[in-house]
Amino acid sequence: MQAPEASRVRRQSAISLSPGAKRLLSFGLSAAILAYLGSAVVQIGWQEVLAVLPANPLFYLLVAISYMATPVTEYVIFRRWWPLTPRSVAIFSKKRVLNEAIFGYSGDAYLFVWARKALGAREVGAGPLAAVKDVAITSALAGNVATLLMLGMALSMGGGPAVEQAFSGPAMRSVGFGFALVISVSLAILLFSARVMSLSARENSIVFVLHCARLLIGSALLLLAWIVALPDVEVGTWIVLGALRMVVTRLPFLPNKELLFAAIGVTLTGAAAPQVAALMAAAGALHLAGHLLSYTGASFAESRGDALVQDRAQDRLAQPAGSI
């Protein structure tokens, strides 16, 4: 039994990196991500974008609060199990940027790797695999429920023709099929939740409610920002757009979803279509610029301090929920 163990240790030693090499690799990956985001931002025609951005500062405040709703909510969720400090919001900001701008679920992989390294042998309420996996699943379920509710609201407010037209294009047909697939996977997860989920039903129910609250607050703030920017547009039009945006953001493995949503938004009809399309395009560009600023700021904040509570006596604050 000792020979295989010794061989395994030798293999791990052979592939292990020195602390300096790890820092260099981490810096290289961050630089590559920032370069990718920066190149995408540079390619945007900012002169045209700035020309259509609203002058009302309330618009930008609402958009900023809506943007931060996701990392702040995830901090609240994971703080239930891990001894996190407020500085760890930077970790969840990075996670969001990676998921939305780079590759679907790459942010979850980043969080899992970070948690395994940062938590080490600490006794926590939920292990990295259980926590990251179940939170990702409950987030997807909450998002799908919220999307169906938004679509139902859009149809009930007389947005049926607009919804039909929005989904009639070739691009949106593919999006619709993708969303149907996501819904099917969600139904399968619900049927086999006992085998798929690792945390207790109580913990996952609390996480689901928190995700629903995040989606409700974030979507309401974004809709309010659109209304502030173009108050003459009917509220029903924004509801349809909000439902369309949620459908697009539900699709996994799709980078820069906000820009895709902005491109699809130009299919709207009516007198306000040019203004709405211009605002959606500008908002998509602003969202991508926000990713660049968020990732840069998060990297700086992460380098300035520990995201975990150092006092081991406080580690016991994490609530037990079963772990892997």
Phi and psi in degrees as a GROMACS rama.xvg file:
@    title "Ramachandran Plot"
@    xaxis  label "Phi"
@    yaxis  label "Psi"
@TYPE xy
-76.3921  -32.3565  GLN-2
-63.6041  -48.9861  ALA-3
-60.6194  -38.47  PRO-4
-65.0208  -42.1963  GLU-5
-64.3332  -38.3743  ALA-6
-64.4563  -39.6426  SER-7
-65.0191  -42.0453  ARG-8
-62.8287  -40.7151  VAL-9
-64.4351  -39.2433  ARG-10
-65.5452  -41.7684  ARG-11
-64.5812  -38.4706  GLN-12
-66.2092  -35.2482  SER-13
-68.432  -33.5087  ALA-14
-98.1124  -5.46961  ILE-15
-71.9354  146.934  SER-16
-105.874  150.593  LEU-17
-70.349  158.495  SER-18
-55.0731  -39.2643  PRO-19
-64.5054  -40.4468  GLY-20
-66.9411  -37.7808  ALA-21
-64.2825  -42.1111  LYS-22
-64.1109  -39.4684  ARG-23
-65.5783  -41.2342  LEU-24
-64.8623  -43.3793  LEU-25
-62.6562  -42.1672  SER-26
-64.1908  -40.9691  PHE-27
-63.2907  -42.5947  GLY-28
-64.8491  -43.5859  LEU-29
-63.3617  -41.4205  SER-30
-63.4985  -39.541  ALA-31
-65.0444  -41.274  ALA-32
-66.1838  -44.3971  ILE-33
-63.9577  -37.8019  LEU-34
-64.7805  -40.1549  ALA-35
-63.6226  -47.5879  TYR-36
-64.379  -40.7446  LEU-37
-63.5847  -40.6627  GLY-38
-65.9044  -37.5491  SER-39
-66.0248  -38.7035  ALA-40
-68.1625  -40.9271  VAL-41
-63.398  -34.234  VAL-42
-71.3875  -12.1536  GLN-43
-75.9266  138.645  ILE-44
-77.5433  86.4774  GLY-45
-68.4731  -25.9852  TRP-46
-62.7332  -42.0782  GLN-47
-71.418  -37.146  GLU-48
-64.2591  -47.6218  VAL-49
-63.3858  -27.0802  LEU-50
-69.6321  -25.6375  ALA-51
-109.481  -4.66177  VAL-52
-68.5062  140.706  LEU-53
-64.7177  151.686  PRO-54
-88.2678  -16.949  ALA-55
-70.2481  119.217  ASN-56
-65.0855  -21.2202  PRO-57
-62.0515  -32.7101  LEU-58
-58.0163  -47.3199  PHE-59
-71.1575  -34.2734  TYR-60
-64.7171  -44.4971  LEU-61
-65.1234  -41.2528  LEU-62
-63.9706  -41.6121  VAL-63
-65.1143  -43.8115  ALA-64
-65.3864  -40.6065  ILE-65
-61.4473  -41.1498  SER-66
-63.2118  -40.3701  TYR-67
-81.2765  -6.25667  MET-68
-60.5581  -37.7036  ALA-69
-68.4042  -54.8144  THR-70
-63.8185  -35.5653  PRO-71
-66.771  -42.9006  VAL-72
-63.302  -41.3384  THR-73
-67.2738  -33.1275  GLU-74
-60.8083  -45.4359  TYR-75
-61.3983  -41.1558  VAL-76
-65.622  -55.0235  ILE-77
-70.7497  -20.4647  PHE-78
-66.6553  -18.0395  ARG-79
-64.4154  -28.4557  ARG-80
-118.042  -28.3256  TRP-81
-113.846  146.702  TRP-82
-79.1382  72.5814  PRO-83
-89.594  149.471  LEU-84
-100.469  163.426  THR-85
-56.6148  -24.3151  PRO-86
-64.3757  -19.6346  ARG-87
-69.7006  -10.1029  SER-88
-56.2111  -29.6242  VAL-89
-60.9194  -38.1927  ALA-90
-62.1639  -43.7968  ILE-91
-75.0723  -25.9553  PHE-92
-66.5884  -43.3654  SER-93
-60.9672  -42.6063  LYS-94
-58.2302  -42.8843  LYS-95
-65.2425  -44.1596  ARG-96
-60.8632  -45.0506  VAL-97
-62.9405  -42.6589  LEU-98
-64.7852  -40.9863  ASN-99
-90.0923  -36.2105  GLU-100
-103.149  -22.3993  ALA-101
-104.404  -69.3221  ILE-102
-159.51  135.323  PHE-103
-53.7753  130.129  GLY-104
71.5148  3.49037  TYR-105
-67.5677  -30.055  SER-106
-67.0607  -37.1706  GLY-107
-66.305  -39.0858  ASP-108
-63.1884  -41.0536  ALA-109
-61.2115  -45.035  TYR-110
-63.6069  -40.121  LEU-111
-62.7472  -45.822  PHE-112
-64.6533  -43.1362  VAL-113
-61.3959  -44.9334  TRP-114
-65.0015  -41.5652  ALA-115
-59.9054  -40.4817  ARG-116
-74.0547  -44.7245  LYS-117
-72.7714  -40.5355  ALA-118
-77.5351  -33.5195  LEU-119
57.1403  -126.313  GLY-120
-96.2539  13.5302  ALA-121
-62.597  147.591  ARG-122
-85.6956  116.392  GLU-123
-125.507  166.934  VAL-124
-67.9955  -29.4725  GLY-125
-149.511  132.296  ALA-126
-68.3613  162.182  GLY-127
-54.5689  -45.897  PRO-128
-64.8526  -47.3718  LEU-129
-62.5021  -45.4879  ALA-130
-67.1615  -51.5449  ALA-131
-63.8705  -43.5104  VAL-132
-64.6587  -49.9474  LYS-133
-68.6626  -36.3886  ASP-134
-66.6769  -39.3531  VAL-135
-63.6294  -40.7971  ALA-136
-68.301  -46.663  ILE-137
-66.3042  -32.5263  THR-138
-64.28  -43.3265  SER-139
-64.3972  -42.0688  ALA-140
-62.6526  -45.1466  LEU-141
-63.7683  -40.5997  ALA-142
-63.4742  -39.8204  GLY-143
-67.4338  -41.3793  ASN-144
-62.4579  -45.7022  VAL-145
-63.3359  -37.9257  ALA-146
-65.112  -44.614  THR-147
-62.4373  -38.5097  LEU-148
-65.7508  -40.3195  LEU-149
-64.9172  -41.8227  MET-150
-62.69  -42.2331  LEU-151
-62.3646  -39.8626  GLY-152
-65.8831  -41.0426  MET-153
-62.1416  -42.0425  ALA-154
-68.2433  -39.0545  LEU-155
-69.033  -23.5401  SER-156
-92.579  15.1614  MET-157
84.7279  20.5937  GLY-158
-92.7688  15.1724  GLY-159
-55.4158  -52.5189  GLY-160
-59.0951  -40.1404  PRO-161
-66.0497  -41.9794  ALA-162
-63.2817  -43.8566  VAL-163
-60.9839  -43.0935  GLU-164
-67.7109  -38.5494  GLN-165
-63.2841  -32.1301  ALA-166
-96.9586  6.94849  PHE-167
-89.545  -17.9333  SER-168
-71.7944  159.375  GLY-169
-58.3072  -41.8181  PRO-170
-63.7432  -43.9997  ALA-171
-73.4189  -24.2986  MET-172
-63.4011  -41.0959  ARG-173
-64.5113  -40.9317  SER-174
-62.2752  -41.6123  VAL-175
-62.9227  -42.2353  GLY-176
-63.6849  -39.9287  PHE-177
-63.693  -41.0706  GLY-178
-66.7157  -37.9169  PHE-179
-61.7713  -38.1483  ALA-180
-64.6585  -42.3075  LEU-181
-61.395  -42.3817  VAL-182
-62.8595  -40.4673  ILE-183
-62.2828  -41.9316  SER-184
-63.7145  -39.6711  VAL-185
-62.0683  -41.8543  SER-186
-63.5937  -39.9158  LEU-187
-63.4382  -38.8283  ALA-188
-64.1341  -41.5436  ILE-189
-63.4366  -38.6258  LEU-190
-67.7991  -35.49  LEU-191
-115.203  33.6486  PHE-192
-60.6846  -33.3437  SER-193
-63.6996  -29.5307  ALA-194
-91.9848  -28.0658  ARG-195
-86.2051  -42.7806  VAL-196
-84.3538  145.73  MET-197
-104.986  -34.6212  SER-198
-81.258  169.791  LEU-199
-68.954  159.599  SER-200
-62.1551  -34.9481  ALA-201
-64.1791  -46.6432  ARG-202
-63.1874  -45.0851  GLU-203
-66.8598  -31.8503  ASN-204
-66.2198  -41.867  SER-205
-63.7522  -43.3835  ILE-206
-63.1296  -40.6511  VAL-207
-61.008  -44.0075  PHE-208
-63.5696  -41.3701  VAL-209
-63.9773  -40.2843  LEU-210
-65.0016  -40.5784  HIS-211
-62.3699  -41.6445  CYS-212
-63.3474  -40.5119  ALA-213
-60.8818  -45.9178  ARG-214
-65.6975  -40.0631  LEU-215
-64.1052  -47.7118  LEU-216
-67.7619  -47.339  ILE-217
-61.7567  -44.0864  GLY-218
-67.454  -40.7927  SER-219
-63.8299  -41.0526  ALA-220
-65.6526  -40.1673  LEU-221
-67.7328  -42.3437  LEU-222
-61.6493  -40.4874  LEU-223
-64.3513  -37.4974  LEU-224
-63.1158  -41.8839  ALA-225
-63.5155  -40.441  TRP-226
-65.6312  -39.5622  ILE-227
-62.3925  -38.8942  VAL-228
-70.575  -41.8741  ALA-229
-132.428  78.2041  LEU-230
-66.846  -17.7479  PRO-231
-79.5033  -14.7502  ASP-232
-78.2314  139.149  VAL-233
-63.203  145.408  GLU-234
-61.3762  -34.9265  VAL-235
-59.2821  -35.7319  GLY-236
-63.3004  -41.3454  THR-237
-67.9846  -34.1975  TRP-238
-63.5324  -43.2877  ILE-239
-61.7028  -45.3543  VAL-240
-63.1802  -39.4833  LEU-241
-63.0449  -41.4554  GLY-242
-64.5729  -41.4211  ALA-243
-62.8489  -41.6429  LEU-244
-62.9078  -41.0938  ARG-245
-67.0989  -35.8793  MET-246
-61.9492  -46.1517  VAL-247
-64.2067  -42.6786  VAL-248
-71.0265  -14.0944  THR-249
-76.0226  -16.7133  ARG-250
-76.8043  126.722  LEU-251
-80.2913  163.426  PRO-252
59.3677  29.0882  PHE-253
-124.397  111.159  LEU-254
-78.4512  158.72  PRO-255
50.7406  52.9221  ASN-256
-65.2802  -31.8391  LYS-257
-63.2865  -37.1738  GLU-258
-69.5112  -36.4535  LEU-259
-64.1892  -43.254  LEU-260
-60.8134  -41.6878  PHE-261
-62.3815  -39.2675  ALA-262
-66.3754  -38.9282  ALA-263
-71.6999  -29.3404  ILE-264
-61.7821  -21.6848  GLY-265
-70.9284  -8.91108  VAL-266
-79.1009  -4.66497  THR-267
-64.0911  146.947  LEU-268
-107.573  172.208  THR-269
110.048  169.246  GLY-270
-64.5986  -29.6012  ALA-271
-89.0488  2.79584  ALA-272
-55.9742  -45.2314  ALA-273
-61.241  -42.9483  PRO-274
-67.1056  -41.3889  GLN-275
-64.4734  -45.2721  VAL-276
-61.6499  -41.3216  ALA-277
-64.1849  -41.9678  ALA-278
-65.3863  -41.6254  LEU-279
-64.5921  -40.7028  MET-280
-64.7847  -42.5128  ALA-281
-66.1979  -39.6503  ALA-282
-66.102  -36.9527  ALA-283
-63.8918  -41.98  GLY-284
-64.8469  -40.8678  ALA-285
-64.2768  -36.1808  LEU-286
-64.9737  -41.8616  HIS-287
-66.3767  -40.5737  LEU-288
-62.6965  -35.6287  ALA-289
-62.7833  -37.5472  GLY-290
-59.9855  -43.3511  HIS-291
-63.6072  -46.7729  LEU-292
-65.8991  -39.8926  LEU-293
-64.4665  -44.8378  SER-294
-67.0996  -40.0095  TYR-295
-64.2408  -48.1562  THR-296
-64.312  -38.9377  GLY-297
-65.5856  -40.1051  ALA-298
-63.1058  -40.1982  SER-299
-66.4796  -46.2656  PHE-300
-63.0279  -38.8793  ALA-301
-63.8289  -35.2063  GLU-302
-77.0411  -12.618  SER-303
-93.1342  -5.73569  ARG-304
-179.666  170.174  GLY-305
-81.9184  138.34  ASP-306
-85.141  -4.41835  ALA-307
-115.019  149.701  LEU-308
-65.1079  128.547  VAL-309
-81.543  -30.6239  GLN-310
-70.8861  111.399  ASP-311
-64.4281  -21.6036  ARG-312
-66.538  -27.3505  ALA-313
-81.0291  -11.4727  GLN-314
-60.4296  -25.6143  ASP-315
-71.533  -5.71904  ARG-316
-68.3947  -25.0097  LEU-317
-61.9705  135.43  ALA-318
-86.7424  133.079  GLN-319
-66.3966  132.032  PRO-320
-143.835  13.4326  ALA-321
85.4093  143.221  GLY-322
-144.942  168.285  SER-323
